[in-house]
């Protein structure tokens, strides 16, 4: 009668032991690592696993020459660019890529593959998915026990993406379009700002009947950019203040600018009709 109880107790102890083993936390042979660096306006991110030298001969042995390597351990190393970059002289669109290398005793082949998440060299990898292959020559470096990726020597417009392990450094030059991107941001900000001031002026004129506030906002808009839209609002402000002569001149200028704007000239009919009315008052 006691035997089943004994078996049940033994099973319970084994279950506890299994749970303890499952919860056992030990250092990983190749721990996960991640480096993120903003260069100018671009985030460069590398996700990888970091194996150690552990007294072994790495190049030509642990990592064989003339064979594709996932440039890390476990899954393939993944590189992400938040904006378009130039990678070792080749254009690379913003996005994530699997990173492989083929080490040799001379220049290495560096590969970006469009299938970003994959286990590594195997059935998942397809050469047809390669975005690019470039040649980069590694250099000697101080000893590093664990594989590491670093973004070094960066300015707003360029950087070096470095793979370092054992006594080797593979430095990949990156160049970025930071100047053009910053200028585009400035132009967009100015564009949005002049429209904001113009809309504020129109609101104050049409809804609040506050010609002083409307005049202030439209002048701020015009100081940033002249467009048929804010020039027309300026003409309406002048008319509201009783200066029809200036309003007609400004309105005609707005009409000429609008005709050059093509489909964006959505108030053409309104402006034409209003100018006709102002011209009648002149007579």
KEGU-373815 format. One line per 8 residues: number of its first residue (from 1); their letters; for each residue y, z, x of N, C-alpha, C. Coordinates in nm, 3 decimals, padded with zeros to 5 digits, m for minus. Each point is the difference from the previous one (the first is absolute). Layout:
// residues N
NUM	A	Y,Z,X,Y,Z,X,Y,Z,X; ...
//
This chain:
// residues 283
1	XXXXXXXX	m00.121,00.000,00.082,00.121,00.000,m00.082,00.125,00.000,00.086; m00.008,00.051,00.119,00.118,00.007,00.086,00.023,m00.129,00.079; m00.105,m00.087,00.005,00.010,m00.119,00.082,00.112,m00.095,m00.044; 00.014,m00.029,m00.128,00.111,m00.087,m00.042,00.136,00.056,00.038; 00.014,00.131,m00.007,00.127,00.061,00.038,00.027,m00.024,00.148; m00.105,00.009,00.082,00.014,m00.023,00.143,00.044,m00.143,00.028; m00.063,m00.096,m00.071,00.037,m00.141,00.017,00.144,m00.024,m00.044; 00.037,00.063,m00.110,00.137,m00.018,m00.049,00.100,00.055,00.100
9	XXXXXXXX	m00.032,00.114,00.060,00.091,00.058,00.100,00.011,m00.090,00.122; m00.114,m00.054,00.043,00.002,m00.089,00.116,00.083,m00.124,m00.027; m00.014,m00.055,m00.122,00.077,m00.120,m00.035,00.149,00.030,m00.001; 00.035,00.119,m00.048,00.141,00.040,m00.006,00.058,00.012,00.141; m00.079,00.059,00.092,00.044,00.015,00.138,00.018,m00.137,00.065; m00.094,m00.092,m00.026,00.010,m00.135,00.056,00.124,m00.073,m00.053; 00.028,00.022,m00.129,00.119,m00.063,m00.060,00.127,00.051,00.066; 00.004,00.130,00.023,00.117,00.058,00.068,00.015,m00.055,00.141
17	XXXXXXXX	m00.111,m00.014,00.069,00.004,m00.052,00.136,00.050,m00.144,00.001; m00.048,m00.079,m00.099,00.047,m00.139,m00.009,00.148,m00.007,m00.027; 00.049,00.088,m00.088,00.143,00.001,m00.030,00.080,00.039,00.122; m00.054,00.097,00.077,00.070,00.043,00.122,00.009,m00.113,00.100; m00.111,m00.078,00.012,00.003,m00.112,00.093,00.100,m00.106,m00.045; 00.009,m00.022,m00.133,00.093,m00.099,m00.052,00.144,00.040,00.024; 00.026,00.131,00.000,00.136,00.049,00.019,00.036,00.022,00.146; m00.094,m00.021,00.089,00.025,00.025,00.141,00.102,m00.099,00.053
25	XXXXXXXX	00.109,00.050,00.054,00.107,m00.085,00.050,m00.001,00.000,00.153; m00.016,m00.118,00.057,m00.005,m00.015,00.145,00.093,m00.114,00.042; 00.044,00.000,00.124,00.086,m00.111,00.046,m00.074,m00.133,m00.010; 00.072,m00.103,m00.042,m00.060,m00.132,m00.010,m00.001,m00.066,00.139; m00.104,m00.076,00.029,m00.004,m00.069,00.130,00.120,m00.094,00.018; 00.043,m00.065,m00.110,00.114,m00.092,00.007,00.093,00.032,m00.118; 00.088,00.099,00.016,00.084,00.044,m00.112,00.096,m00.109,m00.046; 00.031,00.004,m00.129,00.096,m00.094,m00.057,00.139,00.028,00.057
33	XXXXXXXX	00.075,m00.106,00.023,00.137,00.014,00.051,00.089,m00.101,m00.071; 00.128,00.030,00.000,00.097,m00.088,m00.065,00.133,00.012,00.073; 00.060,m00.113,00.029,00.134,m00.001,00.060,00.091,m00.082,m00.090; 00.118,00.054,m00.029,00.099,m00.070,m00.081,00.133,00.005,00.076; 00.059,m00.115,00.020,00.129,m00.005,00.068,00.090,m00.102,m00.071; 00.121,00.044,m00.033,00.099,m00.091,m00.055,00.076,m00.066,00.115; m00.001,m00.132,00.000,00.072,m00.077,00.102,00.104,m00.083,m00.074; 00.127,00.034,00.019,00.103,m00.065,m00.079,m00.016,00.034,m00.146
41	XXXXXXXX	m00.040,m00.096,m00.082,m00.025,00.023,m00.143,m00.147,m00.016,m00.035; m00.085,m00.015,00.103,m00.142,m00.029,m00.022,m00.087,00.118,00.040; m00.091,00.040,m00.090,m00.099,00.103,00.031,m00.124,m00.067,00.060; m00.037,00.045,00.119,m00.123,m00.046,00.066,m00.101,00.114,m00.009; m00.114,m00.026,m00.064,m00.101,00.104,m00.023,m00.135,m00.046,00.055; m00.066,00.088,00.073,m00.135,m00.029,00.052,m00.094,00.111,m00.046; m00.106,m00.036,m00.071,m00.106,00.093,m00.042,m00.124,m00.030,00.082; m00.054,00.100,00.066,m00.114,m00.025,00.089,m00.080,00.129,00.022
49	XXXXXXXX	m00.115,m00.013,00.061,m00.078,00.115,00.045,m00.002,00.000,00.152; 00.004,00.119,00.059,00.029,00.015,00.142,m00.120,00.053,00.078; m00.082,m00.088,00.059,m00.112,00.046,00.081,00.048,00.053,00.136; m00.085,00.080,00.064,00.031,00.055,00.131,m00.077,m00.069,00.111; 00.051,00.014,00.121,m00.069,m00.057,00.116,m00.129,00.077,00.027; 00.010,00.132,00.004,m00.116,00.089,00.018,m00.081,m00.035,00.126; 00.072,m00.035,00.107,m00.067,m00.027,00.126,m00.069,m00.134,00.009; 00.015,m00.084,m00.102,m00.071,m00.127,m00.002,00.084,m00.113,00.064
57	XXXXXXXX	m00.069,m00.107,00.038,00.069,m00.121,00.043,00.033,m00.078,m00.126; 00.128,m00.018,m00.028,00.041,m00.059,m00.128,m00.003,m00.152,00.004; 00.083,m00.059,00.084,00.020,m00.144,m00.005,m00.115,m00.073,00.069; m00.063,m00.087,m00.076,m00.116,m00.074,00.050,m00.131,00.068,m00.031; 00.005,00.125,m00.050,m00.124,00.072,m00.032,00.005,00.053,m00.143; 00.072,00.112,m00.024,00.015,00.049,m00.137,00.065,m00.108,m00.087; 00.103,m00.062,00.054,00.063,m00.116,m00.065,m00.034,m00.122,00.085; m00.097,m00.079,m00.041,m00.043,m00.114,00.084,00.110,m00.106,00.010
65	XXXXXXXX	00.002,m00.068,00.112,00.089,m00.113,00.016,m00.050,m00.119,m00.082; 00.095,m00.083,m00.041,m00.029,m00.127,m00.067,m00.067,00.018,m00.137; 00.016,00.118,m00.059,m00.049,00.025,m00.135,00.111,00.061,m00.084; 00.002,m00.037,m00.129,00.103,00.053,m00.087,m00.020,00.150,m00.021; 00.112,00.073,00.005,m00.001,00.146,m00.015,00.102,00.038,m00.107; m00.033,00.099,m00.080,00.089,00.041,m00.110,00.118,00.084,00.045; 00.017,00.012,00.131,00.116,00.067,00.059,00.014,00.144,m00.044; m00.114,00.066,m00.013,m00.005,00.140,m00.039,m00.143,00.036,m00.031
73	XXXXXXXX	m00.020,00.095,m00.089,m00.135,00.039,m00.041,m00.006,00.001,m00.151; m00.123,00.015,m00.052,m00.024,00.005,m00.145,00.047,m00.131,m00.064; 00.099,00.003,m00.089,00.050,m00.122,m00.063,00.090,m00.076,00.097; 00.028,m00.125,m00.037,00.090,m00.081,00.081,00.140,00.062,m00.001; 00.067,m00.007,00.112,00.139,00.046,00.009,00.087,m00.085,m00.094; 00.094,00.066,m00.070,00.087,m00.069,m00.095,00.146,00.015,00.042; 00.071,m00.113,00.003,00.142,00.000,00.034,00.078,m00.050,m00.121; 00.109,00.072,m00.033,00.082,m00.036,m00.115,00.145,m00.016,00.043
81	XXXXXXXX	00.061,m00.109,m00.045,00.143,m00.025,00.023,00.069,m00.003,m00.135; 00.105,00.080,m00.016,00.069,00.005,m00.129,00.090,m00.121,m00.023; 00.034,m00.071,00.107,00.080,m00.122,m00.009,m00.058,m00.104,00.095; 00.044,m00.123,m00.016,m00.046,m00.107,00.089,00.035,00.034,00.145; m00.092,m00.032,00.091,00.025,00.023,00.142,m00.048,m00.123,00.078; 00.033,00.000,00.129,m00.060,m00.097,00.092,m00.091,00.079,00.094; m00.126,m00.037,00.003,m00.106,00.074,00.069,m00.047,m00.084,00.117; 00.036,00.044,00.121,m00.035,m00.077,00.122,00.041,m00.145,m00.014
89	XXXXXXXX	00.119,m00.022,m00.057,00.054,m00.134,m00.012,m00.042,m00.075,m00.124; m00.084,00.060,m00.085,m00.048,m00.066,m00.121,00.057,00.068,m00.124; 00.045,m00.078,m00.100,00.054,00.062,m00.122,m00.110,00.065,m00.083; 00.028,00.122,m00.048,m00.095,00.075,m00.081,00.073,00.051,m00.125; m00.045,m00.039,m00.119,00.062,00.051,m00.122,m00.026,00.149,m00.018; 00.089,00.067,m00.071,m00.021,00.141,m00.033,m00.136,00.017,m00.067; m00.069,00.109,00.035,m00.132,00.026,m00.060,m00.089,00.076,00.096; m00.127,00.016,m00.039,m00.098,00.073,00.080,m00.107,m00.096,00.052
97	XXXXXXXX	m00.045,00.028,00.122,m00.096,m00.088,00.065,m00.103,00.083,00.079; m00.123,m00.050,00.004,m00.098,00.057,00.092,00.032,m00.051,00.140; m00.017,00.090,00.098,00.038,m00.031,00.138,m00.125,00.001,00.087; m00.027,m00.112,00.067,m00.115,m00.012,00.090,00.048,m00.051,00.135; m00.079,00.027,00.102,00.025,m00.058,00.131,m00.132,m00.048,00.060; 00.011,m00.096,00.088,m00.115,m00.043,00.081,00.039,00.025,00.145; m00.044,00.113,00.057,00.037,00.032,00.140,m00.073,m00.091,00.098; 00.068,m00.033,00.107,m00.061,m00.072,00.111,00.053,00.063,00.128
105	XXXXXXXX	m00.042,m00.051,00.112,00.052,00.049,00.127,00.141,m00.053,00.027; 00.042,m00.097,m00.081,00.136,m00.053,00.011,00.077,00.025,m00.127; 00.056,m00.106,m00.059,00.075,00.012,m00.125,m00.094,00.029,m00.116; 00.046,00.085,m00.092,m00.077,00.033,m00.119,00.044,m00.086,m00.117; m00.092,m00.030,m00.088,00.035,m00.065,m00.126,00.030,00.108,m00.103; 00.118,m00.006,m00.058,00.043,00.096,m00.102,m00.001,m00.072,m00.135; m00.061,00.065,m00.100,m00.022,m00.064,m00.129,00.059,00.085,m00.113; 00.072,m00.063,m00.091,00.038,00.062,m00.127,m00.076,m00.073,m00.110
113	XXXXXXXX	m00.074,00.076,m00.078,m00.082,m00.057,m00.107,00.054,00.046,m00.135; 00.006,m00.094,m00.095,00.066,00.028,m00.128,m00.079,00.096,m00.090; m00.128,00.022,00.030,m00.076,00.101,m00.076,00.022,00.134,00.068; 00.096,00.077,m00.051,00.047,00.119,00.072,m00.104,00.111,00.005; m00.072,00.020,m00.109,m00.094,00.112,m00.007,m00.142,m00.052,00.014; m00.058,00.023,00.117,m00.138,m00.040,00.024,m00.060,00.091,00.106; m00.132,00.004,00.002,m00.068,00.093,00.090,00.016,m00.037,00.146; 00.014,m00.126,00.026,00.010,m00.042,00.139,m00.068,m00.133,00.019
121	XXXXXXXX	m00.045,m00.027,00.120,m00.064,m00.127,00.028,m00.137,00.000,m00.067; m00.019,m00.088,m00.094,m00.126,m00.007,m00.073,00.012,m00.100,m00.112; m00.078,00.020,m00.106,m00.002,m00.097,m00.109,00.133,m00.007,m00.074; 00.079,00.109,00.002,00.128,m00.003,m00.069,00.102,m00.089,00.070; m00.012,m00.010,00.131,00.098,m00.078,00.076,m00.027,m00.149,m00.014; 00.109,m00.076,m00.028,m00.009,m00.145,m00.004,00.113,m00.058,00.083; m00.035,m00.084,00.093,00.102,m00.060,00.086,00.100,m00.081,m00.082; m00.047,m00.055,m00.113,00.090,m00.079,m00.086,00.113,00.085,m00.057
129	XXXXXXXX	m00.016,00.134,00.001,00.105,00.090,m00.049,00.098,00.040,00.109; m00.020,m00.048,00.122,00.093,00.034,00.108,00.139,m00.057,m00.030; 00.100,00.084,00.012,00.138,m00.048,m00.010,00.043,m00.063,00.131; m00.041,00.063,00.110,00.038,m00.053,00.131,m00.093,00.053,00.107; 00.001,m00.072,00.112,m00.064,00.044,00.125,00.097,m00.030,00.112; 00.027,00.099,00.083,00.091,m00.018,00.112,m00.063,00.061,00.125; 00.049,m00.042,00.115,m00.048,00.052,00.128,00.101,00.100,00.055; m00.048,00.119,00.036,00.084,00.104,00.059,m00.075,00.058,00.119
137	XXXXXXXX	00.067,00.013,00.112,m00.063,00.052,00.122,00.024,00.150,00.012; m00.106,00.081,00.008,00.017,00.145,00.014,00.047,00.037,00.141; 00.051,00.122,00.011,00.045,00.051,00.129,m00.061,00.138,00.025; 00.003,00.040,00.127,m00.048,00.134,00.035,00.095,00.105,m00.055; m00.055,00.116,m00.036,00.081,00.108,m00.056,m00.060,00.134,00.043; 00.075,00.108,m00.008,m00.056,00.132,00.030,m00.117,00.032,m00.092; m00.092,00.080,00.049,m00.121,00.030,m00.076,00.034,00.064,m00.135; m00.067,m00.049,m00.104,00.012,00.059,m00.134,m00.141,00.021,m00.054
145	XXXXXXXX	m00.034,00.125,m00.030,m00.134,00.032,m00.046,m00.033,m00.065,m00.134; 00.091,00.009,m00.094,m00.027,m00.055,m00.132,00.085,m00.125,m00.026; m00.063,m00.096,m00.067,00.071,m00.121,m00.040,00.124,00.038,m00.081; 00.110,m00.064,00.029,00.124,00.027,m00.073,00.079,m00.128,m00.017; 00.073,m00.006,m00.111,00.097,m00.106,m00.025,00.139,00.062,00.003; 00.092,m00.069,00.061,00.137,00.048,00.011,00.097,m00.115,m00.024; 00.115,00.031,m00.057,00.109,m00.097,m00.010,00.106,00.045,00.101; 00.022,m00.080,00.103,00.086,00.041,00.111,00.111,m00.102,00.023
153	XXXXXXXX	00.096,00.042,00.084,00.109,m00.089,00.043,00.067,m00.070,m00.117; 00.020,00.073,m00.111,00.055,m00.067,m00.117,00.151,00.017,m00.011; 00.061,m00.107,m00.050,00.141,m00.002,m00.036,00.004,m00.038,m00.147; 00.117,m00.041,m00.049,00.005,m00.045,m00.139,m00.069,m00.134,m00.020; m00.016,m00.076,00.108,m00.046,m00.138,m00.014,m00.135,m00.029,00.066; m00.053,00.092,00.078,m00.127,m00.029,00.067,m00.074,00.130,00.030; m00.129,m00.016,00.032,m00.083,00.116,00.034,m00.124,m00.050,00.072; m00.074,00.095,00.055,m00.130,m00.030,00.060,m00.106,00.082,m00.074
161	XXXXXXXX	m00.101,m00.067,m00.052,m00.113,00.068,m00.062,m00.109,00.011,00.104; m00.030,00.124,00.043,m00.090,00.022,00.113,m00.133,00.061,m00.043; m00.108,m00.058,00.049,m00.133,00.061,m00.007,m00.027,00.059,00.139; m00.030,00.130,00.006,m00.031,00.064,00.128,m00.133,00.074,m00.010; m00.085,m00.022,00.101,m00.125,00.074,00.009,m00.052,m00.010,00.142; m00.057,00.111,00.048,m00.048,00.010,00.137,00.116,m00.033,00.092; m00.008,m00.104,00.080,00.111,m00.033,00.090,00.057,m00.139,m00.030; 00.000,m00.036,m00.129,00.046,m00.132,m00.041,00.106,00.013,m00.108
169	XXXXXXXX	00.103,m00.083,00.010,00.102,m00.010,m00.105,00.013,m00.147,m00.040; m00.014,m00.027,m00.129,00.022,m00.132,m00.056,00.129,00.007,m00.081; 00.105,m00.063,00.051,00.133,00.007,m00.063,00.030,m00.131,m00.072; 00.021,00.009,m00.131,00.025,m00.119,m00.083,00.147,00.000,m00.041; 00.077,m00.103,00.038,00.142,m00.001,m00.034,00.023,m00.033,m00.147; 00.088,00.076,m00.062,00.042,m00.025,m00.138,00.149,m00.030,00.000; 00.041,m00.098,m00.075,00.143,m00.022,m00.023,00.023,m00.002,m00.151; 00.120,00.045,m00.039,00.031,00.018,m00.141,00.132,m00.067,m00.033
177	XXXXXXXX	00.018,m00.031,m00.127,00.123,m00.065,m00.047,00.096,00.103,m00.058; 00.019,00.108,00.073,00.080,00.111,m00.052,00.143,m00.042,m00.030; 00.061,m00.076,00.090,00.138,m00.042,m00.021,00.017,m00.079,m00.129; m00.088,m00.099,m00.021,00.008,m00.081,m00.121,m00.030,00.082,m00.124; m00.097,00.093,00.011,m00.033,00.085,m00.114,00.115,00.093,m00.034; 00.065,00.056,00.102,00.113,00.090,m00.025,00.115,m00.076,m00.064; 00.026,m00.122,00.048,00.108,m00.081,m00.057,m00.030,m00.033,m00.146; m00.125,m00.032,m00.030,m00.038,m00.028,m00.139,00.021,00.123,m00.087
185	XXXXXXXX	m00.034,00.118,00.053,00.022,00.124,m00.075,00.148,00.024,m00.025; 00.081,m00.027,00.102,00.145,00.017,m00.016,00.053,m00.095,m00.107; m00.042,m00.126,00.008,00.047,m00.098,m00.098,m00.044,00.036,m00.142; m00.125,00.048,m00.012,m00.048,00.041,m00.132,00.078,00.119,m00.053; 00.029,00.095,00.090,00.075,00.119,m00.042,00.141,m00.038,m00.044; 00.065,m00.088,00.078,00.135,m00.045,m00.036,m00.005,m00.076,m00.131; m00.102,m00.087,m00.014,m00.013,m00.080,m00.121,m00.014,00.090,m00.122; m00.086,00.099,00.010,m00.020,00.091,m00.112,00.124,00.084,m00.026
193	XXXXXXXX	00.072,00.037,00.109,00.117,00.085,m00.016,00.113,m00.074,m00.070; 00.026,m00.125,00.039,00.109,m00.073,m00.066,m00.031,m00.019,m00.147; m00.127,m00.023,m00.034,m00.037,m00.014,m00.140,00.018,00.132,m00.075; m00.033,00.110,00.067,00.015,00.131,m00.063,00.146,00.026,m00.034; 00.088,m00.025,00.097,00.143,00.019,m00.025,00.049,m00.095,m00.111; m00.047,m00.125,00.002,00.043,m00.097,m00.100,m00.045,00.044,m00.140; m00.123,00.044,m00.012,m00.049,00.046,m00.130,00.075,00.124,m00.047; 00.033,00.088,00.096,00.078,00.120,m00.036,00.137,m00.041,m00.053
201	XXXXXXXX	00.062,m00.099,00.065,00.131,m00.048,m00.044,m00.007,m00.059,m00.140; m00.102,m00.080,m00.025,m00.013,m00.062,m00.132,m00.022,00.106,m00.108; m00.081,00.098,00.032,m00.025,00.108,m00.096,00.129,00.076,m00.033; 00.075,00.036,00.104,00.124,00.075,m00.023,00.101,m00.083,m00.078; 00.000,m00.131,00.019,00.094,m00.085,m00.070,m00.041,m00.020,m00.147; m00.127,m00.033,m00.021,m00.045,m00.037,m00.134,m00.030,00.120,m00.090; m00.048,00.109,00.060,m00.043,00.114,m00.083,00.098,00.117,00.002; 00.064,00.023,00.113,00.091,00.114,00.013,00.147,m00.041,m00.009
209	XXXXXXXX	00.025,m00.132,00.004,00.137,m00.051,m00.004,00.088,00.063,00.109; m00.064,00.031,00.113,00.071,00.063,00.112,00.028,m00.108,00.103; 00.115,m00.064,m00.010,00.030,m00.112,00.090,00.023,00.045,00.143; 00.050,00.122,00.020,00.023,00.049,00.136,m00.133,00.019,00.073; m00.096,00.066,m00.066,m00.131,00.021,00.062,m00.071,m00.134,00.020; 00.012,m00.090,m00.100,m00.063,m00.131,00.012,00.059,m00.077,00.118; 00.134,00.007,00.016,00.064,m00.068,00.112,m00.045,00.056,00.133; m00.016,00.132,00.008,m00.045,00.064,00.124,m00.141,m00.046,00.037
217	XXXXXXXX	m00.091,m00.002,m00.098,m00.139,m00.036,00.029,m00.013,m00.149,00.034; 00.074,m00.086,m00.071,m00.014,m00.142,00.029,00.058,m00.034,00.137; 00.106,00.069,00.042,00.054,m00.024,00.134,m00.098,00.045,00.107; m00.072,00.110,m00.026,m00.102,00.043,00.095,m00.114,m00.102,00.008; m00.034,m00.059,m00.115,m00.104,m00.102,m00.002,00.044,m00.123,00.078; 00.123,m00.045,m00.022,00.051,m00.120,00.068,00.014,00.022,00.150; 00.026,00.122,00.041,00.011,00.029,00.143,m00.133,m00.020,00.071; m00.110,00.014,m00.073,m00.133,m00.018,00.059,m00.046,m00.145,m00.007
225	XXXXXXXX	00.028,m00.066,m00.112,m00.044,m00.138,m00.017,00.074,m00.063,m00.116; 00.043,m00.125,00.019,00.063,m00.073,m00.110,m00.105,m00.085,m00.070; m00.012,00.019,m00.130,m00.094,m00.073,m00.083,00.071,m00.035,m00.130; m00.044,m00.109,m00.064,00.067,m00.036,m00.125,00.002,00.116,m00.099; m00.103,00.084,00.003,m00.014,00.107,m00.097,00.109,00.106,00.016; 00.020,00.049,00.125,00.103,00.102,00.015,00.141,m00.059,m00.002; 00.015,m00.129,00.038,00.132,m00.063,m00.012,00.039,m00.012,m00.148; m00.097,m00.031,m00.084,00.029,m00.009,m00.144,00.037,00.137,m00.058
233	XXXXXXXX	m00.068,00.103,00.045,00.036,00.134,m00.047,00.142,00.035,00.044; 00.035,m00.039,00.121,00.137,00.021,00.049,00.100,m00.069,m00.091; m00.028,m00.124,m00.042,00.088,m00.073,m00.090,00.015,00.073,m00.133; m00.109,00.054,m00.052,00.005,00.073,m00.127,00.083,00.128,00.013; m00.012,00.066,00.116,00.081,00.120,00.023,00.149,m00.037,00.002; 00.033,m00.109,00.067,00.139,m00.045,00.006,00.053,m00.034,m00.140; m00.082,m00.066,m00.079,00.041,m00.034,m00.136,00.020,00.126,m00.084; m00.091,00.097,00.017,00.011,00.124,m00.077,00.126,00.077,00.034
241	XXXXXXXX	00.049,m00.019,00.122,00.124,00.066,00.042,00.125,m00.083,m00.034; m00.021,m00.115,m00.066,00.111,m00.081,m00.044,00.047,m00.104,00.100; m00.071,m00.018,00.110,00.040,m00.097,00.102,m00.081,m00.128,m00.020; 00.036,m00.078,m00.104,m00.077,m00.119,m00.033,00.012,m00.108,00.107; 00.113,m00.008,00.067,00.017,m00.101,00.105,m00.104,00.018,00.110; m00.010,00.124,00.048,m00.100,00.029,00.104,m00.141,m00.016,m00.055; m00.020,00.041,m00.126,m00.132,m00.010,m00.062,m00.047,m00.144,m00.007; 00.091,m00.093,m00.038,m00.037,m00.141,m00.008,m00.040,m00.054,00.138
249	XXXXXXXX	00.080,00.032,00.102,m00.031,m00.048,00.135,m00.134,00.055,00.049; m00.018,00.130,m00.019,m00.126,00.064,00.043,m00.117,m00.053,m00.081; 00.020,m00.019,m00.131,m00.107,m00.050,m00.085,m00.043,m00.140,00.036; 00.099,m00.086,00.031,m00.034,m00.137,00.042,m00.079,00.000,00.132; 00.034,00.094,00.090,m00.075,00.012,00.125,m00.143,00.045,m00.029; m00.016,00.093,m00.094,m00.134,00.046,m00.038,m00.081,m00.115,m00.058; 00.065,m00.086,m00.081,m00.070,m00.113,m00.061,m00.047,m00.099,00.106; 00.084,m00.028,00.099,m00.039,m00.092,00.107,m00.115,00.056,00.082
257	XXXXXXXX	00.004,00.131,00.029,m00.111,00.064,00.073,m00.128,m00.005,m00.082; 00.014,00.020,m00.131,m00.117,00.000,m00.088,m00.068,m00.134,m00.006; 00.077,m00.109,m00.002,m00.060,m00.133,m00.007,m00.086,m00.027,00.124; 00.035,00.061,00.113,m00.078,m00.017,00.123,m00.127,00.086,00.000; m00.003,00.099,m00.090,m00.113,00.093,m00.003,m00.120,m00.054,m00.076; 00.019,m00.111,m00.074,m00.111,m00.060,m00.073,m00.047,00.085,m00.116; m00.134,00.018,m00.013,m00.056,00.074,m00.114,00.046,00.146,m00.009; 00.049,00.055,00.111,00.046,00.140,m00.002,00.133,00.016,m00.074
265	XXXXXXXX	00.063,m00.110,m00.036,00.130,00.007,m00.067,m00.022,00.019,m00.150; m00.044,00.120,m00.037,m00.041,00.024,m00.138,00.115,00.029,m00.095; 00.123,00.014,00.051,00.116,00.024,m00.086,00.092,m00.122,m00.006; m00.054,m00.116,00.031,00.084,m00.121,00.004,00.073,m00.022,m00.132; m00.073,00.006,m00.112,00.062,m00.023,m00.130,00.108,00.101,m00.033; m00.029,00.128,00.029,00.097,00.105,m00.029,00.127,m00.017,00.082; m00.014,m00.031,00.128,00.117,m00.015,00.087,00.083,m00.121,m00.043; m00.067,m00.111,m00.029,00.072,m00.120,m00.041,00.080,00.025,m00.127
273	XXXXXXXX	m00.060,00.065,m00.096,00.068,00.029,m00.127,00.118,00.093,00.020; m00.019,00.103,00.083,00.108,00.097,00.024,00.116,m00.064,00.073; m00.028,m00.086,00.098,00.107,m00.070,00.072,00.080,m00.089,m00.094; m00.069,m00.066,m00.093,00.071,m00.083,m00.098,00.094,00.084,m00.085; m00.046,00.120,m00.039,00.085,00.089,m00.080,00.120,00.049,00.080; m00.023,00.031,00.127,00.111,00.046,00.084,00.102,m00.113,00.022; m00.048,m00.122,00.014,00.090,m00.113,00.021,00.083,m00.028,m00.126; m00.058,00.021,m00.118,00.075,m00.016,m00.124,00.116,00.101,m00.008
281	XXX	m00.029,00.122,00.044,00.105,00.104,m00.001,00.112,m00.037,00.096; m00.036,m00.071,00.104,00.101,m00.045,00.097,00.095,m00.096,m00.066; m00.057,m00.091,m00.084,00.083,m00.098,m00.068,00.087,00.068,m00.105
//
